[in-house]
Amino acid sequence: MSMQDTTATDVDRIVTRAARASEQWKRTAIAERARVLVAVADALDAHADELIPVAQRETHLAEPRLRGELRRTSFQLRMFAEMLPEGLWLDARIDHADAEWPMGAPRPDLRRQLEPIGPTLVFAASNFPFAFSVAGGDTASALAAGNAVVLKAHHGHPDLSAATTSVVVDALAAAGAPDSLFQTIYGTEAGVQALQAPAIKAAGFTGSVRGGRALFDIANARPEPIPFYGELGSTNPAFVTRRAAEQDAAGIARDFVASVTGSAGQLCTKPGVLFVPSDSSVLAELEAQELPAAAPLLNGGIENGFRESLASARAVDGVRTVVTGADGEAPVPVLLATTAETLRAQMDTLMSEIFGPAALVVTYQDESELVEIAARLEGQLTATVIGRDDDEIAPELIAALSERAGRVLWNQWPTGVSVTWAQQHGGPYPATTAVGSTSVGMAAITRFLRPVAYQNVPESLLPDALKEANPLRIVRRVDGVVVLP
């Protein structure tokens, strides 16, 4: 089914309603916000048997994968709800007036906290129809922060978007949330119009480099530019040291193939390039691997992009095919191989993301090459090292990769992004458009908050988090000292 695009008139109305809802929601008690988030999570779980079949039909993803993803979606809503009352995310700071302040002039009474940024536009992703879509991480963190959400549905799963929207809207209404706190729009033009609307104060996006960069430029070209948190693309290189290859070549080959081909390679953290010693047996072990059968990708656009990217890599002189899956109508999993010398000469092409079930294996002569290549990488979501703790190259390689990636992994593969307090899912451009943020984990809430300081404001007019009596019972920094409730 193809959903009708939202008209320009309706987009204006939706954004206007979102602005009103945001004003109400940001004044809603934190405990009440948390209760509403749990209500949405409960509703998603309760409707799983209705949503999963729709997701299967529209995305071709397997039922176990989708059920796990839906559990993750409700889990992150509940985790935000648990976090809200403790108040650390408000970053409340109080500096009392001080006539003897050492800088040479009296210090006024200053009180600072993080506050909701305003109505937020979220562009849903295609490859995670639950966790990065209608009720996914961007929506959860924006709502938790106190903002209304306008969701631009992805064209790859319109029926699921409509069904999930219905569940969320009904749950919000039943929980007593402000009307129009969450609304969904359809169509590319509708998304652009909403992004340009003055009432929208921030946007989140997960998708391609081309699409994300175009929207990022629109967000920055507005008369009032707004934060645009875009996750765009990543090759997620993995580096195998010589001693690690000697220790477990078969295991490395097995686990790499599993990480590359899981969900038909349609994960933003899929390891797309693997560096192995030229004299190791890892490449031979990879050649002996049995790759999964061909599987349909999420939609025709992704399939076309996969075929084009794979053809570009194959066209490079010095690149060969190592192993492919069984023939089929759908894209076949494939591993390519080349040398570090060829890679250095064709970095732009060979380090470009191939979104789908394919990866490139690069053989190197000396471990020092790994540091050199790491220093030339574009921004990445992840970078992986498979090594030994006492590898001589490890400290320098880890340091180099930390400059290029948002998450550095040691002896683990990057697919699978746990929702935790310390998770970082972001990185330098083109992995994302906002290197200082994460789209996964509890720190994601900070993207949709902004700092406000109150100077010499009477106690009765201050937000609760900044009142002297600390009615929220939260941790605060008072006169430079962390004070427990």
N, C-alpha and C positions, 0 to 999 in steps of 0.2 A: 504494500500500500504506500502511496506517495501522499504525504501530508501537504495541505495547501500552505503556501508561503504566507507568513503574517504580513498584512498590508501596512503601508507607511502610517496610515491613520491609527491602526491598532498598536503599532510599536510606540507611537507617541503616548497613547493612553496607558499602555503597560508601564512605560518608564515613569510617567506621572504618578501612577498608583504606587509604584515601587518607592518613589521618593517619600510619599506620605507614610507608607508602611515602615520605611527605614527610620523615620522620625519617631514613630511609636516604639519600634523594636529596640532602639538604642536606649530608650528610657525604661524598658522593661527590666525588672529585677533580675540579677544574674542567676539566682536560683530558679526563677521561672523560665529563663532561657534554657537552662540545663534540662528542666523537665520536658520542655517542648522538643528538644533534640532527641531525647529518649523515646518520646512518643512517635517520632518519625522513624527511628530505628526499629521500634516494635512493629510498626505498620509494614515496613519493608519485609521483615522476617515473616510476618503473618501472610503476606501475599506472594511469597516465594514461588509457590506452585503455579501461580498464574503468570508470573513474570518470566520465569526460566524458559518455558516453551517458546515464548515470543522472542526472547533473546537468542535461543538456538536457531530459530528459523531465519532471523535477520542477519546473524553474524557468523554462522557455521561453526561457532565454538562449541566444545563438548560440554555436556551437562555438568560433570564434576568441576570443571574449570569455572563455569558460570555460578554454580552454587557456592564455591569457595569465594568467588569475587563478591557475591552478594553479602555473604557473611562478613567479609572485610569491610564492605560499605556500611553496614549497620554497626559494626564494631567501632569504626572511627567516629561515627556520630556519638556513640556512647562514651568513647574516650574523651572527646571534647567536652561532653556534658560533665564527666567526672572532674575534668581539669578546671572548669570555670569557677567553682566556688573557692578554690584555694587562692586565686587572685594574683599569683606571681606574674601571669601574662600581662597584667595591667602596668607592671613596672612602676608602681607608685613611689614617688620620692617627695620628701618634705624638707625644705630648708627654712627654718625659722628666721625671723628678722634678727640681724646681728650688727649692732652699731660698731663693734670692734673688728669687723671682718678684715683679715690681713691684706686684702688687695689694695687697701688705701681708701676705700669708700664704704659706707654702710651697706650691708646686704639686706635687701627687702625680703619679705616673706614670699617664698616661691614654692609652688606645689605643682608637680607634674605627673601625668599619667597618660596611658595610651587609650584612645577612644575610637569608636567605629569610624571608618573612613567614609562611609556612605553607600548608596546603592551600587551593587557590584554586578558586572556582566560576566557570565561564565560561558565559555565556548566548550561544549562537550567533546570528548575524544571518541574516536571510532573503535580503538582496540581494547578499551575497557568500558563496555557498555553499562556497567554499574559503577565501578570504583572511581572512574574519571569522567563520569557522565552526569546524568540528571541530579542524582543525590550523592555524587562523589565527593572527593576530597576538597575541591575548590568551593563547592556549595556548602559543605559541612563547616569548613573553616570560616567562610564569610558569614554564615548565619551565627556561628558561635561568637564571632567578633562583634555581632550586633548590627549587621547590615541586611537589608533586603537583597534578594538575588533575582536577576533576570537571566534565565538559562537559554542559550542558543543551542537548540537540539542539533545533533549530528545527522546528516542526511542518510548515513549508513544504517541507522536503526530507528526510523521514525515511529513505528508502532510501539516499540519498547519505550521510547521517550515519552510518548503520550500516556502509556499505561503507568509508567513510573511517576510521571507528573501527577496523574490522578491520585495515586496512592499518597504522595507527599502532600498535595494540597488538601486532601480530605483529612489527613492526620493533623496538619497544622490547624485546620478549622476546628476539629474535634478537641484539640488541646487549648483552644482559645487564643491562638496567635493572631497578630494583626492581619486583616484582610489584605491580600495581594503581597504577602511577604515573600512568596515564591511564585514566579510565573515563567512560562516557557514560550519562546518564539521560534519560528521556523523560517529557513531560507537565508541564503548568503546576504542578500541586500538588507534583510531585516537585521542581521547581525551587525553589518557595517553601520546602519542607521542608528542602532542602539549604542554602538561604540562612540559615535559622534554626538550623542545626546548630552547636553550640558549636565543633566541630573546624574548621569553615571560617573562615579568617582574612581573606579578601578576595574580592571578586567583580568581574568585568568584564561589561559589557553593551553591546550595540549594538542599537538599536531605536527604538520610538516614545517620545514624551514621556510619554504616559499610562502605558504599561507600565513604562518605566524609572523614572518617579517613584514608582510604587507599590512597586517593588522597592527603590529607594533608601530609602524610608520604613521598609520592613521591616528593612533592614540597620541602620538607625539606631535602631530600636526594640528591638533585641535587648538582653538584659541586658549583653552585651559588644558594643557597636557595632563594626562593621568597615568598612574602606574599601570604598566601592562606586564603581567607575569606570564610569559610564554615559555613553554617547554617545546623545543623545536626539533632537535635531532642529535643523535649521538652514536658513535661507532663502538664505544666501550671496549678499548683494546685490552688484551690480556697478555702478560709477559711471563714466559716460563724460563726459569733460570736453568743453567746447565745441570746442576746437581739435582734439582727437582725432576728434570726429564730423565736422568739416569735412575732415579729412585722409583718412579711410577709412571712410565710412559703410557701404559695401557689404561690406567685409571684416568690420566689427564685426557686422553683421546675420548674415552667413554663419556666422561662428565662434560667435556666441551660440546660434544655432539648433542647431548641431552639439553644443554642450555641453549644452543643455537636453534634447535628444532622444536622446542616446547612452544605450544600455541602457534605452530607454523611460523616461528621466528618473528611474530608480530608483537614483540615487546620492546619498549624503548630502551631497556637495559640489556638486550641481547648482545653477547660478545661478538662483535663483527669481524675482528682481526685478532689472530693468535700468533704470537711470536715464539718460535721454538729454535733450539740449536740445530744447525744444519747437519751435524753428525750424530744427532740423537735418533731414537727409533719412534719418536712421536708421530712423525709424518707417515711412517709405514703403518703404525697402529691406526691412524686415521683412514688410510687407504683400505684397511681391512674392516672398517665399521660398516654395519648395515644401516643405512639411513631410512627414516620412516617413508611410507608411501606418500605420494602427492596428495595434498589436501587443499580444498578451496580456501582462498583468503577472504578477508572480511567483506570486501566489495571490489567492483571492477576497477575503481581508481587505484586502489592499493595494488591490485594485481598488475595493472599496467606499469605502475611505478617500479614495482619489483623487477619486472622483465627488463625495463629500460636500464635500471641501475646495474643489474647483473650483466647485461650486454655491454655496458660501458667498461666494466671491470674486465670482462673476458677479452675485450678488444685490445687491451694493453699488451704490447709485445713482451713476452716473458712471463705471462700468466697462463697457467694450465689448470685443467680440471683434475681434481684428485679423486673424487667419488661423487656419485649422484644416487638419488633414490630411484625407485621403480618408476617407469614411465606412466604417465597419466595425463588426463586433460588439464588438471589443475597444475600450478607451478610445482616443480619437482625440487626437493631439497638438494643442495649442491655445496661442495667445498672446493674452493680454488686454492692454488698455491703459487707463490713467487718468492723472490729473494729480497733481502733487505735493500740491496743495491737498486733493484727495480722499483721498490716502494719509494725510496728516497727521491728517485727521478720522477715519480708520478704520484706524489703525495695527494694532490687535490682529487684525483680520480679514485685512487685505491683506498684512501681513508674516508671516502664519502659513505654515508650510511646506505646499506642495502636492507630495506625494511621488508623482511620476509625470511624464508628458510634457507639462507645462504651465508657463508662466511669465507674469509680469506686467511690462509695460513702463510706466514712469512718466516723464512729460515734466515738465521743470522750466523755469522762466523765467530764473533767475539761479543761478550756481554756488554762491553763498553758501547756498542752500537745501540743498545736499548735506551741508555740515558740520552744519547744524541737524538734518537727518534722521539722519545718522550718530550724533549724540549721543543720539538717542532709541531707537536700536536695542537689541533684546535681544541676549544673547550669541550669537555666530555661530562656526561652524567656520572660515569663510573670509569675506573681503571683498576685492573686486577693484576696482582703478582702471585704466581704460583712458584713458591721457592722454599728455601730452608732458612730458619731463623738466623743462622750464622753465615749466610751467603755474603760474600764481600761486597757485591754490587747492591745489596738490598737497601742500605741507608740512602745512598745517592739516588737510586731509582724511585724509592718511595717519596723522597723530597721533590724530585722532578715531577712525578705524577700528581702530587698534591697541589702543584701550581696549575694543573690543567684539568682537574676533575673535582666534582663535588663530593664523591665518595670513593675512597681507595680501599680495595679489598685484598686480603691476604689469605691465600689458600681456600677461597670460596668463590663461587661463580656469581655474577651480579644479578641474574634474573631472580625475581622475587624481592619486593621492596616492603619490608616490614613496617607497619604503622606503630611507631614507638615515640618516646620522648626525644631520643637523640638522633632520629633519622634525618638524613640530608638527601633530598632528591632535587638536585639542581646543579648548576655548574656554570663556568664561563661560556660566553657566546661562542658558537651557535647552539650549545646544549640548551641554554635558556637566555632570555632577554634581561634577567635580573639575577646577577651572580650572588647577591646577598640574601637570597630567599630559598625556601624549600616548598615544594608542593605536596609533600608527604610528611606525616608526623605532626606532633603537637606544635612545633615552631611555625607551622604554616599559618597559624592564626595572625602572626605579626604582619603578614602582607596586607591584611585588610583592617589595620589599625593605624592611627596617626597620633603623634605626641601633641599634647596641649599642656601649656603651663599656665597656672593661675597666680597672679601677683597681687598680694594684699587684698584678696577677696575674702569677705566675711565668712565665718564658719557656716552660717545658715545657707549660704549660696554655693558652697563647695560640693563637688561630687562626693558620694559616700566614701570612696576609696581614699580621699584626701582630707577627710574631717579628722580633727584632733582625737576624737573618741574612737576612731577606727571601728565603725559599726559593722563593717564586713568581716572583721577579724582576719585580716590578711597580713602577710609579711610586707614590710615597707622599709625603705631606706630613709631614716630621719636624721638630719644634720650629719649625713655621711656615714651613719652607722646602721647596719641591718638590724631591724627590731622585729622580734617575733610577737605575734598577737598574745 
